């Protein structure tokens, strides 16, 4: 008996949203729905859409004689096939791939009815169909967990192909909707229009005759039929000579990635854009997303600092390819396809150039020969653990030299722990809390009270509480805390609990048992230039999650640090306002409000300035100075030295001076905002300093206290200088 895919599903009692029992009613073609096509599969989908709407014949069945007519049977009766044919077997296999529970139940029920001699049976009830659909959903979840989502999708598509093949073998009319959906899926499109009914109520449209049946009209509203059309959700862009150009508002413009968004530089500035899949055009984004504490780099899809970006630029970029912009996610990874070179894979954007990238374990990336790992929201070079040299010798000849070494504490960590030594737990308190040595980790101690496990470090017969602190989704840190019982939990400084002392790390080689601060770990294993630079970076990381800056404030800081520094300095120093930058006053106010929200860093920072020769010659120790402009400094002294050396070689006017600043409350870390230097700080304008030392080519300044700062610039001398950039 001939059996089509629709009849087979109807006989099996399957009523799925993606496989309607009754074919959709064709509607007139909407010319605004069909857009341009780029592949043969998309062209075939467009042809199928037009033929479905125009009611053109699409069938492999032989024409029936004029006197042939289907046999009459009750409306609620479904014939039971006498014996399964080859098309029926194909439909059964397709049913097993699509909905195994329903197919097994229907096959068992059909075999039983055939054994009992039943030729016509009523369809399944609503409750039974619901139970079968629940079983199919559970089986699909199990398949997805074991095989993966791509395998489940492939099984669904294979079922559609088997159904169409069975219809062709049986010379039956092809199911237009399934054929169109299959071609659209293969072409990277979705056949279901946005807003079309997708629930079970869309499976059985109410016929017109049933609506007027009886004495009164039915209250059930007619279900809107499915409109013919296709929506291509892929957003692709061609990369030519390292540039991506899109058409926005009638002009070709360069597309860039900044702050995790797609942006275009127009005549009126940079604007956020989106790709409208309905009109197939690039348009302005409807609204600006609220600012978050995540870290982004301008013209880049991933966050890296300047020194690492320079090493990425040495790798081979992608010059010609097709990019999938719709796959750009929070991780900044794109997908590219190079038809000429027959290459495809992942890519990242750094400073407007695109590079092939390979995903590695542990949130890592491989760009050329560089191994990167994401820490604190920024991609950095992966540290390599030094190879142990004692393992093989101790394994062959164990002795006293191979015994477990006592834990060692670094000088910086020892200094900070000694400061709070009196508030830590003593031996008597440790015994009361049940603190015992951790056998698996030498140097660590632990206590278990109830269901809570606490970790401790012992330093000079005192025990300090250690917690594993989750900084963000990528980074976990170890922090040392004072016990709350000592009253430290009630101490607060600038709304921050004072019982957290310092972040620590253990040496990578397991045999050394060395403990150090996180800043010392960055210097020893992550290649940071100095301890002062690492301390500035740690201050930025510790406060980054609590930053509450608006998007305009972030943009003002980034614009000053990148391309508006000279114009704003001229405005602050001399009051000159360039016609192009008429909003300099508002930008300065936004920067000052932003710096007031960034917690300060206390320590030494360095900058390079071209001071006025006459002023530098007349400076004396104890003199008070202030800068009308913002100062950009760094914890890395090498950057300031490099900038001063470059200025000497370029014969810059003024006395090239390396300035050392001892800061207290006005050095605000901005490295995670600009991603230029991990140890970068920004100092507000009109901050008062005192000259504490002077040497040829060097100047040492110290920030004055809050009382003198409140008095303003009265009696202070303005600093006449030009900043030097490395």
SVG drawing of the C-alpha trace seen along z (x, -y; Angstrom):
<svg xmlns="http://www.w3.org/2000/svg" viewBox="-28 -82 101 94">
<polyline fill="none" stroke="black" stroke-width="0.4" points="0.0,0.0 1.5,-3.4 2.5,-5.4 3.7,-8.9 5.7,-10.5 2.7,-12.5 0.4,-9.5 3.0,-7.4 3.4,-10.0 -0.4,-10.4 -0.8,-6.6 1.9,-6.5 0.1,-9.2 3.0,-11.7 2.0,-15.4 5.3,-17.4 5.6,-21.1 8.4,-20.7 6.4,-18.1 2.8,-19.3 0.2,-16.7 -1.6,-19.0 0.4,-20.8 0.5,-24.6 -1.8,-26.7 0.2,-28.5 0.1,-32.3 1.1,-35.0 4.8,-35.5 6.1,-38.5 8.9,-40.0 10.5,-41.6 11.1,-38.3 13.5,-36.7 16.9,-38.3 20.0,-37.8 21.4,-34.3 25.1,-33.4 25.1,-29.6 23.3,-27.1 21.6,-25.6 20.1,-29.0 19.0,-29.5 17.2,-26.1 15.5,-27.2 14.3,-30.4 12.9,-28.4 11.1,-26.0 9.7,-29.0 8.3,-30.5 6.8,-27.2 5.2,-26.5 3.5,-29.9 2.5,-29.6 1.1,-26.1 3.3,-24.7 3.2,-20.9 6.0,-19.1 5.4,-15.4 7.0,-12.2 3.6,-10.3 2.2,-8.9 -1.1,-10.5 -4.2,-8.7 -7.0,-7.7 -10.0,-10.0 -12.3,-7.2 -9.9,-6.4 -11.0,-7.7 -9.9,-7.0 -12.0,-4.5 -14.2,-6.1 -13.5,-5.4 -14.5,-6.9 -12.9,-10.2 -11.6,-8.9 -10.2,-5.7 -6.6,-5.1 -5.8,-2.1 -3.4,0.5 -0.9,1.6 -1.0,5.2 2.7,5.6 5.6,3.2 7.0,2.2 10.4,0.7 9.1,-2.9 7.4,-1.9 10.7,-0.5 12.5,-3.8 9.8,-5.8 10.2,-3.5 14.0,-4.1 13.4,-7.9 10.9,-7.7 13.5,-5.9 16.0,-8.7 13.5,-11.4 11.4,-10.1 12.4,-6.6 9.9,-6.2 6.9,-7.1 8.2,-4.9 8.7,-1.9 5.3,-2.3 3.6,-2.8 5.4,0.2 4.4,2.4 0.8,1.2 0.7,1.8 2.1,5.3 -0.5,6.2 -3.4,4.7 -2.2,6.6 -2.0,9.8 -5.6,9.3 -6.8,8.7 -7.8,5.1 -7.9,3.2 -8.8,-0.3 -8.0,-1.7 -8.8,-5.1 -5.9,-7.5 -4.1,-7.9 -5.6,-10.1 -4.3,-13.4 -2.9,-12.1 -1.1,-9.2 0.5,-11.6 1.6,-13.9 3.3,-11.0 5.0,-9.8 6.3,-13.3 7.7,-13.5 9.4,-10.2 10.9,-11.5 12.1,-14.6 13.9,-12.6 15.4,-10.3 16.6,-13.4 18.3,-14.8 20.0,-11.5 21.2,-11.3 22.5,-14.9 24.3,-14.1 26.0,-11.0 26.5,-11.9 26.4,-15.7 24.1,-18.3 25.6,-18.1 25.0,-14.4 21.4,-14.8 20.9,-17.5 22.5,-15.2 20.1,-12.4 17.1,-14.7 18.3,-15.8 18.9,-12.2 15.3,-11.4 14.0,-14.1 16.2,-12.7 14.9,-9.2 11.3,-10.3 11.8,-12.1 13.6,-9.1 10.7,-6.9 8.2,-9.2 10.3,-9.2 10.4,-5.4 6.7,-5.2 5.9,-7.8 4.1,-9.9 3.9,-13.7 6.8,-15.2 6.2,-17.1 6.9,-20.7 7.5,-22.0 10.0,-19.3 11.8,-19.6 12.1,-23.3 13.2,-23.1 15.8,-20.5 17.3,-22.6 17.2,-25.7 19.0,-24.0 21.7,-22.7 22.0,-26.3 22.5,-27.8 18.9,-29.2 15.8,-28.7 12.5,-28.2 10.3,-29.2 9.5,-32.9 9.8,-34.8 6.4,-35.0 5.1,-31.9 3.2,-29.4 5.5,-26.7 3.4,-25.0 1.1,-22.0 -1.8,-24.3 -0.2,-25.0 -0.2,-21.4 -3.9,-21.1 -5.4,-24.1 -9.2,-24.3 -10.8,-23.8 -13.3,-26.4 -16.1,-23.8 -15.6,-22.9 -15.8,-26.6 -19.4,-26.8 -20.5,-23.4 -23.6,-23.3 -26.0,-26.1 -23.4,-28.6 -19.9,-29.7 -16.9,-28.2 -15.0,-30.3 -11.7,-28.8 -9.8,-31.4 -8.2,-30.2 -4.6,-29.4 -2.4,-31.6 -0.8,-29.5 3.0,-29.5 4.2,-32.2 6.6,-31.2 10.0,-32.8 13.5,-32.4 15.5,-34.2 19.3,-33.9 20.7,-34.3 24.4,-34.1 26.3,-37.4 29.3,-37.1 31.9,-39.7 34.7,-39.5 38.2,-40.2 40.4,-41.8 44.0,-42.8 43.3,-42.7 40.3,-45.1 36.6,-44.4 34.3,-46.9 30.6,-47.0 28.0,-49.3 26.4,-51.6 24.0,-54.4 25.1,-54.3 28.8,-54.3 31.5,-51.7 33.1,-51.9 35.7,-50.0 34.2,-47.6 36.1,-47.2 35.6,-45.3 35.8,-47.4 34.6,-46.5 33.1,-43.3 30.8,-45.1 30.9,-45.7 31.6,-49.4 32.0,-51.6 33.9,-54.9 31.6,-57.5 32.0,-61.2 30.5,-62.0 32.5,-59.5 32.4,-55.8 28.9,-54.2 27.8,-50.7 26.2,-48.7 24.2,-45.5 23.3,-43.4 19.5,-43.4 18.7,-39.9 15.3,-41.1 16.4,-43.9 19.9,-42.4 21.6,-45.7 23.9,-47.1 22.2,-49.5 23.0,-51.5 22.6,-49.7 19.3,-50.8 20.9,-51.5 24.2,-51.5 24.8,-48.5 25.4,-49.4 28.9,-49.4 30.3,-46.3 33.4,-45.4 34.7,-43.2 38.0,-44.2 38.2,-45.1 40.7,-46.5 39.9,-48.9 39.8,-47.4 40.3,-44.0 38.1,-41.0 40.3,-39.8 41.9,-41.7 45.8,-41.9 48.3,-44.4 50.5,-46.5 53.6,-44.4 51.8,-41.2 50.0,-42.9 53.4,-43.7 54.4,-40.1 51.1,-39.1 51.8,-41.6 54.9,-39.5 52.7,-36.5 51.3,-36.0 47.9,-37.7 44.9,-36.6 44.7,-38.7 41.8,-37.2 39.0,-35.2 35.3,-35.2 34.4,-36.0 31.3,-34.8 30.5,-37.8 27.3,-36.3 29.5,-33.8 31.4,-36.5 30.8,-35.8 32.0,-37.1 35.3,-35.1 36.1,-37.2 36.6,-34.1 35.4,-34.3 35.2,-31.7 36.8,-32.3 36.9,-30.4 39.5,-30.9 38.2,-29.3 41.4,-30.1 43.8,-28.4 41.1,-25.9 41.6,-26.8 39.0,-27.3 39.1,-27.6 39.0,-30.1 40.4,-33.6 40.8,-36.6 41.2,-40.3 44.1,-42.3 44.4,-46.0 42.4,-45.7 44.3,-42.7 42.9,-39.1 45.0,-36.1 44.3,-32.4 43.9,-31.0 43.7,-27.5 41.8,-26.8 43.9,-25.0 43.2,-23.6 42.7,-25.8 41.1,-28.8 44.1,-29.1 44.8,-30.2 47.6,-29.5 48.4,-32.3 51.2,-31.3 54.1,-30.4 52.5,-32.2 50.8,-30.3 48.2,-32.5 46.0,-31.9 43.2,-34.0 43.9,-35.5 41.9,-38.2 40.0,-38.7 43.1,-39.4 45.0,-37.1 48.6,-36.7 51.6,-34.5 51.3,-31.1 53.9,-30.5 55.9,-27.4 56.7,-25.4 60.4,-24.9 61.6,-21.3 62.4,-19.7 66.0,-18.6 65.7,-16.6 63.0,-14.1 65.1,-11.5 67.9,-11.6 65.6,-11.3 63.7,-8.4 66.9,-6.4 68.7,-7.3 66.3,-8.7 67.9,-10.3 67.9,-13.3 68.5,-15.6 65.3,-14.4 63.1,-14.9 60.2,-17.4 61.5,-20.9 59.9,-23.3 57.8,-26.0 59.6,-29.2 58.1,-32.7 59.2,-35.4 60.6,-38.7 57.5,-40.7 55.1,-38.1 57.1,-37.9 57.0,-41.7 53.2,-41.8 52.5,-38.9 54.8,-40.3 52.7,-43.5 49.6,-41.6 51.5,-39.0 49.8,-39.9 46.3,-39.5 46.8,-35.9 45.8,-32.7 48.2,-31.4 48.9,-27.8 46.2,-27.7 43.5,-29.1 44.7,-26.7 44.2,-23.7 40.7,-24.9 39.8,-25.2 41.2,-21.8 43.9,-22.9 46.1,-20.0 48.8,-19.7 47.6,-18.8 49.4,-15.6 49.0,-16.0 50.3,-19.5 53.4,-20.3 53.2,-23.7 49.4,-23.8 47.1,-23.3 43.4,-22.7 40.5,-22.3 37.1,-20.7 34.2,-21.9 30.9,-20.5 30.8,-20.4 33.2,-23.3 36.8,-22.8 39.2,-25.7 42.8,-26.2 45.6,-27.9 49.2,-28.8 51.7,-28.8 54.1,-31.7 56.4,-32.2 54.1,-30.0 51.0,-31.9 48.2,-30.7 46.7,-32.8 43.4,-31.9 43.6,-31.2 40.6,-31.3 40.2,-30.4 38.7,-33.5 37.0,-33.5 38.0,-36.8 36.0,-36.2 34.9,-33.2 38.5,-32.6 40.6,-33.3 40.8,-31.9 43.1,-33.5 44.4,-32.5 43.9,-35.2 45.2,-35.5 42.7,-36.8 42.8,-37.7 40.5,-35.9 37.2,-37.7 37.4,-36.8 40.3,-39.2 38.1,-42.1 39.5,-42.5 36.2,-41.8 34.8,-45.0 37.6,-47.2 36.8,-48.9 38.8,-51.2 36.9,-52.9 34.1,-50.4 36.6,-47.5 36.9,-44.9 40.4,-45.2 40.7,-41.5 42.0,-40.5 45.8,-40.9 47.3,-39.8 46.9,-37.5 49.4,-34.7 50.6,-32.0 52.8,-28.9 55.8,-28.2 55.1,-26.2 57.6,-23.4 55.9,-21.2 59.2,-20.4 60.1,-23.9 57.2,-24.7 57.7,-28.4 55.0,-30.9 55.0,-34.4 52.7,-37.3 50.8,-37.4 52.9,-40.3 56.1,-38.3 54.6,-35.4 53.9,-37.6 57.5,-38.8 59.1,-35.3 56.8,-33.2 54.8,-35.6 57.6,-37.9 56.5,-41.2 59.3,-43.7 59.4,-44.7 57.7,-44.2 56.3,-47.8 54.7,-47.1 53.2,-43.9 51.8,-45.6 50.0,-48.2 48.6,-45.5 47.3,-43.6 45.7,-46.8 43.8,-47.1 42.7,-43.4 41.5,-43.6 39.3,-46.6 38.2,-45.8 35.1,-43.8 33.8,-46.7 34.3,-49.5 31.1,-51.4 32.0,-53.5 29.6,-54.7 30.2,-54.1 30.9,-57.8 33.5,-57.8 35.3,-54.8 35.3,-56.3 36.7,-59.6 39.6,-57.9 40.4,-55.7 40.2,-58.7 42.6,-60.7 45.1,-57.8 45.0,-57.0 44.4,-60.0 43.1,-63.1 45.9,-63.6 47.6,-66.5 44.3,-68.5 43.2,-68.0 46.6,-68.9 46.5,-72.1 43.1,-72.9 44.1,-72.3 47.5,-74.0 46.7,-77.1 42.9,-77.1 43.0,-76.7 40.0,-74.9 40.4,-73.4 37.3,-73.5 37.3,-69.7 37.3,-69.1 34.6,-71.4 33.6,-68.9 37.0,-69.0 35.5,-70.6 32.9,-67.9 35.5,-65.2 37.7,-66.5 34.8,-66.5 34.0,-62.9 37.6,-61.8 37.7,-63.5 34.5,-61.8 35.8,-58.4 39.1,-58.8 37.2,-59.5 35.5,-56.1 38.7,-54.2 40.4,-53.2 43.9,-54.6 47.2,-52.8 49.8,-53.7 53.4,-53.3 56.1,-54.5 55.3,-55.2 57.4,-56.7 56.9,-59.0 59.0,-60.9 58.5,-64.6 60.2,-67.3 60.4,-70.0 61.1,-73.7 64.8,-74.1 64.6,-77.3 62.0,-75.9 64.0,-72.7 67.1,-74.6 65.3,-76.7 63.6,-73.8 64.6,-73.4 63.9,-70.6 60.7,-71.2 59.1,-73.3 55.4,-72.6 54.4,-71.8 51.2,-70.9 50.3,-69.8 47.5,-71.5 47.1,-68.4 46.6,-64.8 49.7,-62.7 50.1,-59.2 52.7,-57.1 53.6,-53.5 55.0,-51.1 57.4,-49.9 60.4,-52.2 61.8,-50.8 59.0,-52.4 59.8,-55.8 63.5,-55.3 62.7,-54.2 60.5,-57.2 63.3,-59.6 65.9,-57.9 63.7,-58.2 63.1,-61.9 66.9,-62.5 67.5,-60.9 64.7,-62.9 66.0,-66.2 62.8,-67.2 62.7,-70.7 63.1,-71.0 65.0,-69.1 64.2,-65.4 63.6,-64.2 62.7,-60.9 60.2,-61.7 59.6,-59.4 56.3,-59.9 55.6,-58.6 51.8,-58.4 49.3,-58.0 45.7,-58.8 45.7,-60.1 47.3,-57.3 44.4,-55.4 45.2,-52.2 43.9,-52.3 45.8,-49.5 42.7,-47.3 40.8,-50.1 43.3,-51.1 45.2,-47.7 48.3,-49.7 50.4,-48.9 49.4,-46.5 51.1,-48.9 49.6,-52.1 48.2,-54.7 46.5,-58.0 46.9,-61.0 44.3,-63.8 45.0,-67.4 45.9,-69.9 47.4,-67.3 50.0,-68.9 53.6,-67.4 56.6,-68.3 60.1,-68.1 62.2,-65.7 65.2,-65.1 66.7,-66.4 69.5,-65.1 70.6,-65.7 67.9,-64.1 65.9,-62.9 63.3,-64.4 61.7,-62.9 58.3,-64.1 56.1,-63.1 52.3,-63.5 51.2,-65.8 48.6,-64.9 44.9,-65.4 45.0,-68.6 47.3,-70.4 45.4,-69.0 42.2,-70.6 43.9,-74.0 44.2,-73.9 47.0,-75.3 47.4,-78.4 51.2,-79.1 52.2,-76.2 54.0,-76.5 52.6,-75.0 54.7,-72.4 55.6,-73.4 56.2,-70.1 55.3,-68.1 54.6,-64.4 56.9,-61.9 55.4,-58.7 57.3,-55.5"/>
</svg>
